[in-house]
Every structure is written in structure tokens, then in C-alpha cells.
Amino acid sequence: MPTTFLVLFAAASLLAQRALAATTDDGARIDWIWQQALQRAPSATERQAALRYLAAAFVVNKRRRNTLKDIIRLIQTVGAPAR
């Protein structure tokens, strides 16, 4: 289990770094992260929640990368919903 955690943590860090490099728009970053992690676009509710979280967390710590990693870890934990 610890190895799985480390792999997911490293993947989240790398994905956040790539999202920051891909675009400067937070909405586009959320869309890109969802596409990379789940192979689909976020629903309107998911996108809105992620953007609200990103904005609130940015006010607290001013670091987009850490906040994006948190969002990615949540996606990894929850995974894609059943279709």
C-alpha cells in the first residue's frame, strides 16, 4: 500500500506541474486535469466545485500547484463514476 500511495502522490505532483504549464486559465486547467485523469470532461458541477476550491485555497496559500495536486488526489481517490 505505501508504494501505491507514493506513486499516486508523485503522479498528482507531475500532473499539477503539467497543468500549470499547459495554460494560465484555471477553468482550462480543470478541464485538462479531468481529461488526463479520467479521460472525460468534468461535469458542470465538478468544474464549478473545483474552481471554487481552487479560488478559496489560493486565497489561503497562494500556491496553485499545491491546490491542483489536492484536486488531482481527490479525483484519484474518487475515480470515474460508473456509466
Secondary structure by P-SEA (a helix, b strand, c coil): caaaaaaaaaaaaaaaaaaaaacccaaaaaaaaaaaaccccccaaaaaaaaaaaaaaaaccccaaaaaaaaaaaaaaaccccc
